Amino acid sequence: MSMLLLIGIIIITSLFWLFNQTSMKWLKYGKFSRRSNFVINQHNYYMEEVQLKSYREAFSVYEKTIDEIYRYGKMIDMNYDLYDWTVTYIQFKDITIGIKLYRPLHTIQLVQSEKHMQIRTMEADNPFS
């Protein structure tokens, strides 16, 4: 009976660990404010948002997070506004990520597609809210 209990605990612990691994946290800095999954035009998205104390801190974290995202894998494409660096899209083989800095709110929002998609498709969905 105790062996069965031990196996049950191991299975539950493994499932809990696996669940936490699949809900990857991209935004590691700032005060976590929300996380959600949603669908736009039949595309599944995962979103994280953090708040920071000042614009300077938010911009620094925004740049640092983009640098960390680059290390995810081989980048296929990237798009950003040349005059306003507050929205960046990065496409990888398996996912596409969009990250936005909301200036007056000192908030950073990151949206990740569930699977591979073109940047222009994600831009058309406009997943930032």
Secondary structure as a PSIPRED ss2 file (coil, helix, strand):
# PSIPRED VFORMAT (PSIPRED V4.0)

   1 M C   1.000  0.000  0.000
   2 S H   0.000  1.000  0.000
   3 M H   0.000  1.000  0.000
   4 L H   0.000  1.000  0.000
   5 L H   0.000  1.000  0.000
   6 L H   0.000  1.000  0.000
   7 I H   0.000  1.000  0.000
   8 G H   0.000  1.000  0.000
   9 I H   0.000  1.000  0.000
  10 I H   0.000  1.000  0.000
  11 I H   0.000  1.000  0.000
  12 I H   0.000  1.000  0.000
  13 T H   0.000  1.000  0.000
  14 S H   0.000  1.000  0.000
  15 L H   0.000  1.000  0.000
  16 F H   0.000  1.000  0.000
  17 W H   0.000  1.000  0.000
  18 L H   0.000  1.000  0.000
  19 F H   0.000  1.000  0.000
  20 N H   0.000  1.000  0.000
  21 Q H   0.000  1.000  0.000
  22 T H   0.000  1.000  0.000
  23 S C   1.000  0.000  0.000
  24 M C   1.000  0.000  0.000
  25 K C   1.000  0.000  0.000
  26 W C   1.000  0.000  0.000
  27 L C   1.000  0.000  0.000
  28 K C   1.000  0.000  0.000
  29 Y C   1.000  0.000  0.000
  30 G C   1.000  0.000  0.000
  31 K E   0.000  0.000  1.000
  32 F E   0.000  0.000  1.000
  33 S E   0.000  0.000  1.000
  34 R E   0.000  0.000  1.000
  35 R E   0.000  0.000  1.000
  36 S E   0.000  0.000  1.000
  37 N E   0.000  0.000  1.000
  38 F E   0.000  0.000  1.000
  39 V E   0.000  0.000  1.000
  40 I E   0.000  0.000  1.000
  41 N C   1.000  0.000  0.000
  42 Q C   1.000  0.000  0.000
  43 H E   0.000  0.000  1.000
  44 N E   0.000  0.000  1.000
  45 Y E   0.000  0.000  1.000
  46 Y E   0.000  0.000  1.000
  47 M E   0.000  0.000  1.000
  48 E E   0.000  0.000  1.000
  49 E E   0.000  0.000  1.000
  50 V E   0.000  0.000  1.000
  51 Q E   0.000  0.000  1.000
  52 L C   1.000  0.000  0.000
  53 K C   1.000  0.000  0.000
  54 S C   1.000  0.000  0.000
  55 Y H   0.000  1.000  0.000
  56 R H   0.000  1.000  0.000
  57 E H   0.000  1.000  0.000
  58 A H   0.000  1.000  0.000
  59 F H   0.000  1.000  0.000
  60 S H   0.000  1.000  0.000
  61 V H   0.000  1.000  0.000
  62 Y H   0.000  1.000  0.000
  63 E H   0.000  1.000  0.000
  64 K H   0.000  1.000  0.000
  65 T H   0.000  1.000  0.000
  66 I H   0.000  1.000  0.000
  67 D H   0.000  1.000  0.000
  68 E H   0.000  1.000  0.000
  69 I H   0.000  1.000  0.000
  70 Y H   0.000  1.000  0.000
  71 R C   1.000  0.000  0.000
  72 Y C   1.000  0.000  0.000
  73 G C   1.000  0.000  0.000
  74 K C   1.000  0.000  0.000
  75 M E   0.000  0.000  1.000
  76 I E   0.000  0.000  1.000
  77 D E   0.000  0.000  1.000
  78 M E   0.000  0.000  1.000
  79 N E   0.000  0.000  1.000
  80 Y E   0.000  0.000  1.000
  81 D C   1.000  0.000  0.000
  82 L C   1.000  0.000  0.000
  83 Y C   1.000  0.000  0.000
  84 D C   1.000  0.000  0.000
  85 W C   1.000  0.000  0.000
  86 T C   1.000  0.000  0.000
  87 V E   0.000  0.000  1.000
  88 T E   0.000  0.000  1.000
  89 Y E   0.000  0.000  1.000
  90 I E   0.000  0.000  1.000
  91 Q E   0.000  0.000  1.000
  92 F E   0.000  0.000  1.000
  93 K C   1.000  0.000  0.000
  94 D C   1.000  0.000  0.000
  95 I C   1.000  0.000  0.000
  96 T E   0.000  0.000  1.000
  97 I E   0.000  0.000  1.000
  98 G E   0.000  0.000  1.000
  99 I E   0.000  0.000  1.000
 100 K E   0.000  0.000  1.000
 101 L E   0.000  0.000  1.000
 102 Y E   0.000  0.000  1.000
 103 R C   1.000  0.000  0.000
 104 P C   1.000  0.000  0.000
 105 L C   1.000  0.000  0.000
 106 H C   1.000  0.000  0.000
 107 T E   0.000  0.000  1.000
 108 I E   0.000  0.000  1.000
 109 Q E   0.000  0.000  1.000
 110 L E   0.000  0.000  1.000
 111 V E   0.000  0.000  1.000
 112 Q E   0.000  0.000  1.000
 113 S E   0.000  0.000  1.000
 114 E C   1.000  0.000  0.000
 115 K C   1.000  0.000  0.000
 116 H C   1.000  0.000  0.000
 117 M C   1.000  0.000  0.000
 118 Q C   1.000  0.000  0.000
 119 I H   0.000  1.000  0.000
 120 R H   0.000  1.000  0.000
 121 T H   0.000  1.000  0.000
 122 M H   0.000  1.000  0.000
 123 E H   0.000  1.000  0.000
 124 A H   0.000  1.000  0.000
 125 D H   0.000  1.000  0.000
 126 N C   1.000  0.000  0.000
 127 P C   1.000  0.000  0.000
 128 F C   1.000  0.000  0.000
 129 S C   1.000  0.000  0.000
